[in-house]
Each structure stands twice: as structure tokens, then as C-alpha cells.
Amino acid sequence: MQVTINQATHDLPAGASVADAIARIGAKPPLAVAVNTAFVPHTRYALHALQEGDRVEIIAPVTGG
């Protein structure tokens, strides 16, 4: 299935989870994830199944000022 991760299209297997999307782009914690603009808590990354066409945003905090 195709999903958009950080504005780039990726092919993931059917039944892939948010954790799979994170692994696909090699993101490392700390991070925050939203699927179709809805926040997903880190405790649900492995449980939140993605669907064809989902838009996943994986955001790392930025420090500084």
C-alpha cells in the first residue's frame, strides 16, 4: 500500500503500523507522530494500523532559541 510519510510517497506492506513507517525513514526518538493530522501516542505506534493513502507526519523536536 502507498502512504505519504513527511510528504514523500512510500510503499509499505498491507497491515503496516506507525512503527513500520518510523522504521522506513529511520527516525530516532524523541519524535511525535500524526496520522491524517491526528496525534498518535508513542504507546500506540505498534498498534496503530495504517491504511492506503494515509498521511503520516513524523516530527523531531528542535531545540534552540
Secondary structure, 3 states (H helix, E strand, C coil): CEEEECCEEEECCCCCEHHHHHHHHCCCCCCEEEECCEEECHHHCCCCECCCCCEEEEECCCCCC
